[in-house]
Amino acid sequence: MSSEPSAPDFELPDQHGRRVGLKGFRGVKNVVLVFYPFAFTSVCSGELRALQEGLGALQGDDTVLLAVSCDSMHSQRVFSDQEGFDFPLLSDFWPHGNAARAYGVFDDDKGCALRGTFVIDREGAIRWSVVNGLPDARDLHDYVKALEAVRSTGTGH
């Protein structure tokens, strides 16, 4: 039994309206779960572009990348199409911020998610996380290293 905390489950629509649930990856893939405040903002756009550029290190046969904000599914679609993202953008729009709240990264004053990243292994345990404030971009290399550690322990494979 893992001593790491279990990742809260959720089911949210992606930018194409498909329902994506965390438990659907249990036993199948590791998950890199990235919460971001708002589509179309400069820091968020830059972070997600970096994820797209580093997608080969984050997503593959053993891992999926999921990005979540409280924007509507329709906004996520336009944002994804405009930026050419090849990973799911999930809408935590309604009930507003429920997934972000479950992970402790919802900012009640601003009505959006903080910059939280969670590396979740195939068993559904949170193996690594980092939470940054709204203006503070994350370092992609930090969570690539965390994912590599999960992959190398065998728990993630």
Summary of the structure (lengths in Angstrom):
residues: 157
radius of gyration: 14.2
end to end distance: 16.0
largest distance: 43.1
contacts: 505
relative contact order: 0.22
helix: 32%
strand: 27%
